[in-house]
């Protein structure tokens, strides 16, 4: 990521600006000691973002503790607030109408992709909306780039049908994730900020297309090789603290209420084959969590689901054992 941008200091002597937000930013300096970001630069970028919008500045001054926590998140996540890159922003947010506004760190879909690239999960990724008036969209599965013909300059592509993400993997392959508008809307309904009576400040209202793409990237990352703890923390921040809603829309994948796994001979061959395909893909991509959620959404019979979870757990244990043995050999 380029850090050559020269940022000019904002006019912090403006009559609009009281000093509370400056003190809050300064109090976050210690958190940047172990961050990949430079505090001096992020201090300038954060002030630029706050001074750009009078309401955002007012919230920062009225709730400086939320600004300090947001800056803590900037340091922990490691995404610059540089406005030219468009990776992360300081924005006002509230969960319910009765709650006061607070400043939170918002991460764009570009920011999520940047984290995955930095962690080595992918080489790059692109996302695109699919609309009703697009000339052509043909999906060819998870491992082949879809055919999509549309005019990117058109202002009338029709209603959104869905979107897709194509990730370039370190092994040279491609991984495609597609999401329907129905699943996007389900994610939106899970956002407490959107569900509130006064949701005018909710990102699902102000930047719907960007939130649709972000929701897709949240789900796609589960299938990328070796999902990083860093990305997991970022998604927790967005889904829980920022009240954006869940990214994975699967059925109940818990196993507490399931019966013991049946004998393999009692499981239909077609189910065995499906489970084997899912498990093999999970092992190949090191995506056991995503596979478990997918099994929960696809397999409705409790006994068959218990069998599927059992096979997945065995494969995960074997995979972890092989990785441990390899580390011992290489030590």
Secondary structure, 3 states (H helix, E strand, C coil): CCCCCCCCCCCCCCCCCCCHHHHHHHHCHHHHHHCCCCHHHHHHHHHHHHHHCHHHHHHHHHCHHHHHHHHHHHHHHCCCCCCCCCCEEEEEECCCCCCCCEEEEEECHHHHHHHHHHCCCCCEEEEEEEECCCCEEECCCCCCCCEEECCCCCCCCCCEEEEEEEEECCCCCEEEEEEEHHHHHHHHHCCHHHHCCCCCCCHHHHCHHHHHHHHHHHHHHHHCCCCCHHHHHHHHHHHHHCCCCCCCCCCCCCCCCCCCCCCHHHCCHHHHHHHHHHHHHHHHHCCHHHHHHHHHHHCCCHHHHHHHHHHHHHHHHHHHHHHHHHHHHHC
